[in-house]
Amino acid sequence: MVDDASTDDSASIAAEHADVVLRSEQSEGAAAARNRGAAVADEELLLFVDADVIVRGEAISVLVGRIADGWDACFGAYGALPPPSCRNAPTLFKNLQQHWTHTTAANPVRSFWSGLGIVRGEAFDAVGGFDLRATRGADVEDIDLGYRLDRAGFQICQAPAALGDHHKRYGLFQMVRSDVMHRAVPWVRTMARTGRGHAELNLAPAALAAALSLLLGLGAAGAIVGRGPSLFRAVTLAAGLCGWLAAHLRFFHFAITTAGARGLVVVPLQLLYGIYAPLGGALGLAAAVADRMRLRGAGL
């Protein structure tokens, strides 16, 4: 267990259960902390688990089984429903969204998830572990690792039966900030830096089509407000919203089937997500351009 300079009793509690506890005097970030743990491990397989995830009993055997089948890395997902203490609207939405996105991904995938993910030690070492340039905090260092594993020829899969319970409660503002500043922005910067980016998970064709449909509909709505209604604008608005709804219909059905009437909350929150996620992507693109300009200025 790697304790990245926690300010509570995490290290002392972990010492009662873990074989080895590595404690940092100052926070180094998730990538550096995980590399420290991997450096002292002497097993053939490395299993990463986030601090706020409780692994369900069968998950580890599922992940190990996929490695035994010949995959080089494999990751799971959050359970569809968050723990009972965390079931406010934003948290319910994020859990359902992440579970759906991961468990419906087609194998092989070209990304990785360290919330609950396993990788062969030789593959991890071959690409140099987590890249400290990917992030200072904890957001896309695992996606970056997946891109480099894929580029090196290693095979990654997703295992829908490997689940963990995510003990994190989101507020609405916290959810938006996390998706923008800790997902969209660093993800785009990572794709620009590595030259990698694949049509899967959050970038799957259906997700991109939904985003474009929503932007089309919002553009038409803005034109109606600014210039007045017209048949063309009304049809464009209807087509955009219908396209967005059609792209997410299976997800909405899954959410309502899983969470009952409370699952309806995913509809307005997915609409909100469809607005701010592209804005986060645009901010990430601007940051990537700034990164490139700094490198040119430094002669790199």
Secondary structure, 3 states (H helix, E strand, C coil): CEECCCCCCHHHHHHCCCCCCEECCCCCCHHHHHHHHHHHCCCCEEEEECCCEEECCCHHHHHHHHHHCCCCEEEEEECCCCCHHHCCHHHHHHHHHHHHHHHCCCCCECCCCCCEEEEEHHHHHHCCCCCCCCCCCCCCHHHHHHHHHHHCCCCEEEEEEEEEEECCCCCHHHHHHHHHHHHHHHHHHHHHHHCCCCCCHHHCHHHHHHHHHHHHHHHHHHHHHHHCCCHHHHHHHHHHHHHHHHHHHHHHHHHHHHHHHHHHHHHHHHHHHHHHHHHHHHHHHHHHHHHHHHHHHCCC
